[in-house]
C-alpha cells in the first residue's frame, strides 16, 4: 500500500511539473478559422447557380469549414460554416434543385418547415425548426437553386448571416462567335454573307 501511495505521489508530481513547463494559453480561441477565398472563386466558376457568401460580417464571425461538391447525391453543393460571435454554429448551404427536400433535411439535421416567414434584406425566408438545428430556407427566383442558412445560432443570427449573403457567378467569358459559314475569312474576320473570303 505504501509503495502504491508513493508511486501515485510521484506521478502527480511529474504531471504538475509538466503542466507548469508546457506552454498553454487559456485565453486563446480554440476555433481555427479558415480562409475561403480560393474555394469561393472556384465554386462560383463551377456551380450551376450563383454561389452565396457573406460580405460585411464582423471579424467575430469566424469561418471554420468550406467545400464545394459537384454532382453529389443531393446535387452540386456549396457549404460554408461559421462560428458566431457567441460561439454558436451557423452555415450557408446551397444546392441545385435536383433533390431539394433531401438536401434540406440533410443540412438541417431533420428540421421541419414551419408556417413562419422571416423577411431579411427584402427577401422572404421560410423558418425551419429542429431538435439540433434551426434554419432559414429560400428558393432562388429562377427556381434553379435552394439556399439554407442553418445551425445552432438563433434566428436573429441566422438572419444576420442571411442578410449579408452576396450570390455571384464567375463564369469564364465565352469566345467570339464564328462567321455564318462557321469559318473565319483569310484575314481573320468573318466573311460577309453571300461573299467568299
ZALUMKE-397937 format. One record per residue (C-alpha): residue in one letter; x, y, z; residue number from 1. Coordinates in pm, whole numbers. Layout:
BEGIN
  res      xx      yy      zz    n
    A       X       Y       Z  NUM
...
REM end
This chain:
BEGIN
  res      xx      yy      zz    n
    X       0       0       0    1
    X     286     233      93    2
    X     455     174    -243    3
    X     130     247    -428    4
    X      84     578    -246    5
    X     445     677    -320    6
    X     406     586    -688    7
    X      84     788    -716    8
    X     252    1085    -547    9
    X     542    1072    -795   10
    X     303    1053   -1091   11
    X     105    1354    -966   12
    X     427    1548    -906   13
    X     551    1470   -1259   14
    X     215    1577   -1411   15
    X     225    1906   -1217   16
    X     580    1980   -1337   17
    X     481    1907   -1699   18
    X     177    2135   -1665   19
    X     398    2419   -1536   20
    X     651    2399   -1817   21
    X     429    2322   -2117   22
    X     309    2650   -2273   23
    X     -66    2698   -2264   24
    X    -290    2998   -2320   25
    X    -633    2970   -2164   26
    X    -747    3288   -2342   27
    X    -657    3153   -2684   28
    X    -954    3086   -2913   29
    X    -980    2706   -2969   30
    X   -1154    2766   -3303   31
    X    -916    2761   -3601   32
    X   -1052    2999   -3866   33
    X   -1007    2909   -4233   34
    X    -980    3133   -4537   35
    X   -1219    3052   -4819   36
    X   -1144    3299   -5100   37
    X    -990    3041   -5335   38
    X   -1267    2785   -5280   39
    X   -1533    3052   -5327   40
    X   -1387    3170   -5657   41
    X   -1362    2810   -5781   42
    X   -1720    2732   -5677   43
    X   -1851    3047   -5848   44
    X   -1687    2932   -6173   45
    X   -1813    2574   -6147   46
    X   -2157    2583   -5985   47
    X   -2474    2590   -6199   48
    X   -2614    2868   -5975   49
    X   -2483    3192   -5818   50
    X   -2283    3091   -5510   51
    X   -2353    3283   -5188   52
    X   -2101    3409   -4934   53
    X   -2132    3687   -4675   54
    X   -1991    4035   -4709   55
    X   -1963    4282   -4424   56
    X   -1984    4047   -4125   57
    X   -1771    4145   -3825   58
    X   -1439    3969   -3764   59
    X   -1603    3790   -3472   60
    X   -1773    3565   -3728   61
    X   -1508    3302   -3796   62
    X   -1521    3073   -4098   63
    X   -1441    2717   -3990   64
    X   -1520    2496   -4291   65
    X   -1564    2530   -4666   66
    X   -1625    2290   -4955   67
    X   -1788    2260   -5295   68
    X   -1903    1920   -5423   69
    X   -2014    1883   -5783   70
    X   -2269    1615   -5874   71
    X   -2314    1473   -5523   72
    X   -2619    1274   -5405   73
    X   -2812    1597   -5346   74
    X   -2674    1787   -5644   75
    X   -2395    2041   -5672   76
    X   -2347    2155   -5313   77
    X   -2176    2460   -5161   78
    X   -2101    2468   -4786   79
    X   -1953    2749   -4577   80
    X   -1954    2707   -4197   81
    X   -1903    2972   -3928   82
    X   -1876    3019   -3555   83
    X   -2083    3318   -3445   84
    X   -1952    3585   -3203   85
    X   -2105    3390   -2912   86
    X   -1965    3056   -3035   87
    X   -2277    2910   -3193   88
    X   -2263    2728   -3526   89
    X   -2410    2876   -3844   90
    X   -2365    2765   -4204   91
    X   -2457    2860   -4557   92
    X   -2568    2557   -4759   93
    X   -2666    2569   -5127   94
    X   -2764    2314   -5387   95
    X   -2926    2298   -5727   96
    X   -3283    2172   -5731   97
    X   -3205    1807   -5804   98
    X   -3325    1675   -5464   99
    X   -3421    1980   -5255  100
    X   -3626    1800   -4989  101
    X   -3348    1554   -4910  102
    X   -3087    1831   -4922  103
    X   -3275    2050   -4672  104
    X   -3334    1751   -4444  105
    X   -2964    1658   -4454  106
    X   -2816    2001   -4384  107
    X   -3069    2095   -4113  108
    X   -3035    1761   -3932  109
    X   -3406    1686   -3984  110
    X   -3555    2029   -3909  111
    X   -3918    2071   -4017  112
    X   -4080    2351   -4213  113
    X   -4296    2594   -4016  114
    X   -4563    2839   -4131  115
    X   -4348    3133   -4018  116
    X   -4160    3356   -4259  117
    X   -3868    3586   -4184  118
    X   -3801    3887   -4404  119
    X   -3428    3953   -4449  120
    X   -3286    4228   -4670  121
    X   -3607    4241   -4872  122
    X   -3622    3864   -4926  123
    X   -3864    3621   -4762  124
    X   -3718    3312   -4597  125
    X   -3909    3018   -4452  126
    X   -3828    2916   -4096  127
    X   -3747    2554   -4015  128
    X   -3728    2425   -3657  129
    X   -3539    2117   -3541  130
    X   -3410    1941   -3234  131
    X   -3050    2018   -3326  132
    X   -3054    2295   -3588  133
    X   -3295    2569   -3690  134
    X   -3284    2714   -4039  135
    X   -3390    2980   -4286  136
    X   -3466    2844   -4633  137
    X   -3517    3027   -4961  138
    X   -3559    2908   -5319  139
    X   -3398    3124   -5590  140
    X   -3633    3333   -5804  141
    X   -3537    3134   -6113  142
    X   -3610    2808   -5925  143
    X   -3266    2665   -6003  144
    X   -3122    2652   -5652  145
    X   -3208    2648   -5284  146
    X   -3017    2833   -5010  147
    X   -3027    2722   -4646  148
    X   -2880    2917   -4354  149
    X   -2876    2674   -4063  150
    X   -2714    2590   -3730  151
    X   -2742    2619   -3354  152
    X   -2745    3000   -3375  153
    X   -3060    3198   -3300  154
    X   -3295    3307   -3578  155
    X   -3163    3661   -3525  156
    X   -2807    3549   -3600  157
    X   -2918    3324   -3886  158
    X   -3096    3630   -4026  159
    X   -2779    3838   -3985  160
    X   -2584    3582   -4187  161
    X   -2858    3552   -4450  162
    X   -2876    3929   -4484  163
    X   -2501    3953   -4552  164
    X   -2506    3699   -4836  165
    X   -2400    3802   -5185  166
    X   -2468    3544   -5458  167
    X   -2249    3559   -5769  168
    X   -2133    3352   -6064  169
    X   -1793    3393   -6224  170
    X   -1828    3200   -6546  171
    X   -1539    3238   -6794  172
    X   -1610    3471   -7087  173
    X   -1737    3296   -7399  174
    X   -1519    3300   -7712  175
    X   -1618    3506   -8016  176
    X   -1888    3366   -8239  177
    X   -1778    3218   -8575  178
    X   -1899    3359   -8907  179
    X   -2225    3238   -9057  180
    X   -2034    2985   -9264  181
    X   -1866    2867   -8946  182
    X   -1522    2954   -9086  183
    X   -1322    3273   -9045  184
    X   -1205    3460   -9354  185
    X    -837    3454   -9451  186
    X    -793    3795   -9294  187
    X    -924    3655   -8967  188
    X   -1255    3844   -9000  189
    X   -1586    3671   -9063  190
    X   -1685    3658   -9430  191
    X   -1981    3876   -9530  192
    X   -2296    3683   -9613  193
    X   -2312    3595   -9983  194
    X   -1942    3664  -10042  195
    X   -1640    3440  -10044  196
    X   -1338    3539   -9843  197
REM end
